[in-house]
């Protein structure tokens, strides 16, 4: 984000005629302190409730104009915390339910079928699509249930992107680089 322009005494924002969108990723990641508060979340809540912050030098009010906040967060668990309803009320919440196993298998089987068909693979390769997608699903589910994120290992978060990377990696195989179905499965 570039530097905000000063728009008058204590007022800041993007250049005139422009809007600024601030994206907050993993909004529920800040750990709770001794009394259960999350200081970064409380600072944001203060801005949403009162429309200003205070300058630490002279305690004057700082107003931000033409700025919109967009945030993303995962479900609580592991290193992710609950966020208070008092803070969430300032957002329009959009949620996506997780896909069922059948839906995920169907999506990724279809992707592989389209790739194999368009790449000119022989029909014998189409028979291994279901076992490949099912095996990938099993590894994905085992990883999600056994490799839970912790404050020390927050990178242990698995999502649909990880599943799709495996399938898209298979889609990088060229027809000329393999000579058997067994090699394709490996």
VENJO-V744171 format. One line per field, one symbol per residue. psi: psi as a letter, one per 30 degrees, with the letter a starting at -180 (. if undefined). A space follows every 10 residues. Layout:
psi = ???
//
This chain:
psi = klkkkkgajg klallkfllk kjkjkhfgfk lkaegfljee eeeeeeeeef gllkkfeggl kkkklhkkkk lkllkklbgk lkkkffefff ljkkkklkll eeeeeeefee eeeeeeeffg llfffffgee eeeeeeeeee eeeeffikkl efiffhjkaf eeefeeefee ffkkefflfl eeeee.
//
